[in-house]
Amino acid sequence: MTIREELEEEESRFLSKYATLSRDSVGRERLEAEDDLRPCFQRDRDRILHCKAFRRLKHKTQVFLAPEGDHYRTRLTHTLEVSQIARTIAKCLHLNETLTEAIALGHDLGHTPFGHAGERVLNGLCPGGFKHSAQSVRTVEFLEKRGKGLNLTLEVRDGIRNHGTHSTPRTYEGAVVRLADKIAYINHDIDDSIRAGIFREEDIPAEFTDALGHSVRDRLNCMIRDVIHTSLAADSVNMSAERFQIMMQLRAWLFQHVYRGSAPKAEEGKAEAMIARLYEYFLNDPEQMPEEYRYFMSELDQPIERTVCDYIAGMSDQYAVRIFGELFVPRAWTVL
C-alpha cells in the first residue's frame, strides 16, 4: 500500500459520511497517473499554490485601492484568511480539509486588478460578460501553463465556480468555502475600514454588534462557531437563519458605508477608466500583448476580445498602472 492509499484509507475511517473522499473523486478532464504520496485534492492544492495567478494576488486590490500602509488586505491575504476559516470549519465538521483548502486558495484566482471596480468594467466590455468566479475556473482550466491549465479535479473546479452568494456547490466542502468567503471579507473589511478611519467600532449599529460581537475577533468567533454548531445538527452546511440574516444585513451596511460611499473608493472611477482604455488599446493592437496571449489567439484560436479580457484580468494593480503609464503618459524629454 502506498502512502497515498494509506491517507485515503485514513479519510474513509475518520471523515464524516458527508465528506468528499479523495478516492471517490470524479476525477480530472485529462487522465493522469496517481501520485504515490499525495491524494488528488492535495495535488490540486499544491498546483494552485505554485501557479502564477496565485502569486499575482499579492498585488491585487481587496477593497481599498493603493492604500498607504502595509497592513491593509490584498486579494492574497483575503484568500489566506478564507482558507484559514474554511479549514477550521471543515476540520470541526470532519469534512475533507484538503479539498476545502484547495477550493479556498483557488476561489479568487480570476479576480481583476482594482477589485470589483475592475470586474464591473470588464463585465461591460467582454462579450458574454465577465464574472470573477468563472474567470477563476478559466484560469485553472486553460490560462495556466499556456492553454493546458492545471487539470484539477471536478470537485475543486466546482467549488471555485460556485463560491458566490447565489451559487450552490456540489460538495459540502464547497459550501464551507462559500460561507467562509463572506465571513472573511465582512470582518476584515470592517477591520481595514476602522484602520482607514472610515468609521469606528462604536459606529457599527448595535443591532449587529449585540448579536455578533463588539470586535472583529468576537464576530469571527461568533460566526464560525454558529456555522459549526448549526451544521453539526443538520445534514447541510449552514449558518443559523437568525445569524445569517444579521450577517447579511451587516454586509448591506458595509455596502452603504464602505463599498459604495467611502472616500478611499472615490479613486475607483480612475481605475475603471484605465481598464477601459487598456481594453480598447489592446483590442486595436493585440500584437502589443505578451507572446503568451498572442499564442492563445494564433495557435489556440481564442477570440481577440476574450484574450484581451484574459490579459487585463490577469494584471496586478501595479502592472496595470505601469502598462498604462508606458502607453499613455508622456515621458520627460532628456538631452542624450
Secondary structure, DSSP 4 states (H G I P E B T S, - for coil): --HHHHHHHHHHHHS-TTS--GGG---BSS--PPPSSS-HHHHHHHHHHHSHHHHHGGGSBSSSSS-SSS-S-BHHHHHHHHHHHHHHHHHHTT--HHHHHHHHHHTTTTPPTTHHHHHHHHHHHSTT---HHHHHHHIIIIITTTTT----BHHHHHHHHT-STT---SSHHHHHHHHHHHHHHHHHHHHHHHHTTS--GGGS-HHHHHHH-SSHHHHHHHHHHHHHHHHHTSSS----HHHHHHHHHHHHHHIIIIITT-GGGGGHHHHHHHHHHHHHHHHH-GGGS-HHHHHHHHTT---HHHHHHHHHHH--HHHHHHHHHHHHSPPPP---
